[in-house]
Amino acid sequence: MVQAIENWARLMGTVVHVAPSPSQSRFSLVVLDIETAEDVEGFPNLFTKSRGTQLSISVPAGLLTQMENTSNVRIECRVSRRSPRVVIAHREGFRVLGPRTET
């Protein structure tokens, strides 16, 4: 079994969709339209090419209670790629920035 390298990035973007995770009962899958993917000091950033794409992120379900509405809301979160298809958000650093406003 190949072990993933420890990696972290700080993503900011707009929530497109939220659904319960089919495989992890205490998580929700959040589809995020990525605006920025910043480095976290001391860790490789595996999301540098994610800007402008949509990404499914496993988010601890309790963190989503901060959002009154789950679509068109901007969030910031610290994430790690655990496998080619699994991205996990960390409890620390999760922030709801408010509704997306058109500029």
Buried (B, 14 or more C-beta within 10 A) or exposed (E): EEEEEEBBBBBBBBBBEBEEBEEBEEBBBBBBBBBEBEEBEEBBBBBEEBBEEEBBBBBBBEBBEEBEEBEEBBBBBBBBBEEEEBBBBBEEBBEBEEEBEEE
